[in-house]
Amino acid sequence: MKWKDVSANWAAFTPLIQQNWPHFSEAELDSINGDRARLISHLAERDGSDRKSAEMEVARFIEGVIPADVYASETHDNKSISDSEGYIAPGEDVYSDDALFADGKSSAGSR
């Protein structure tokens, strides 16, 4: 994921940030408001580490879990639907009963 996704959905990410770095208060996170440089500065200052270490921590964080309300965005969903085309076998009717394609048996007789 890219930082712009975190920044644009800051409210959805703040609980994860607090879980990852419990020393942040809500007021601090509100003041950071998605600004990556400010988050890194706060981390470095709070942990007494150098900026490079704080940058690496943030980089690891954005590779992690994506909150459901961010993941289930219209843009992401549309891309996933579009990408799913590649998993449809040649000749398969996408509007057919999926049971016909699971093991080759029809579920019509079992109803």
C-alpha positions, 0 to 999 in steps of 0.5 A: 500500500502507499502512504497516500492511502493511509493519509486519505483514510487516516481515521480508519488507520488511527486505531491500528496506529494506536495498536502498533504504537500505544504511546500515541494519544488520540490528540497526537494522532489528530494533530498528525492527520495523515502527515507521514513526516510528522508521524516519523518525527513523533516516532523518532522523538518519542522512541529516542531513535534516529529518523531512518529507524522511524521511517523503516518502522512506518514502511513496515507498518504500511505493508501490514493490515489494511482496515476493512473499510479502506480495503472495501473501497469502490476502487479496490472492489472494481479492480478485484472484479475486473481482475477476477475475469482471469480466473474464469475458464474458457467456455464457462458461462459466468451467469451459470450455477457455480455448482456445475463447475465445482466437480462437474456434477449438476445440483439441479437433480438434488433439489 
